[in-house]
Amino acid sequence: MVNRHKPARAWWEFRDDLPDGKVLMVVLTPEGTMIAVRPGEMTDELFKAVNEMLSHVVGTGLWQPGSDDDEAPED
């Protein structure tokens, strides 16, 4: 269940520690939903644009990360 008293948060982050063969992973954390991307798999320009879009959809309530309906995509 989503904690309505704490603002939803989601962000993309470059991470070197993804499992072998993964270039992108959704990670639910106590702070919110992190989308981890292996460095070199996404341009810096695209990375910045996606983070801005994600901030907008979360900030306006179009998506509430961490809800019970969220499911990680299958490989």
ZILIN-V479127 format. One record per helix or strand of 2 or more residues. SS is the DSSP state (a for helix, b for strand). FROM is the first residue (numbers start at 1). LEN is the number of residues. Records with the same first field share a line. If there is no record, write none. Layout:
SS->FROM-LEN ; FROM-LEN
This chain:
b->10-5 ; 24-6 ; 32-6
a->44-16
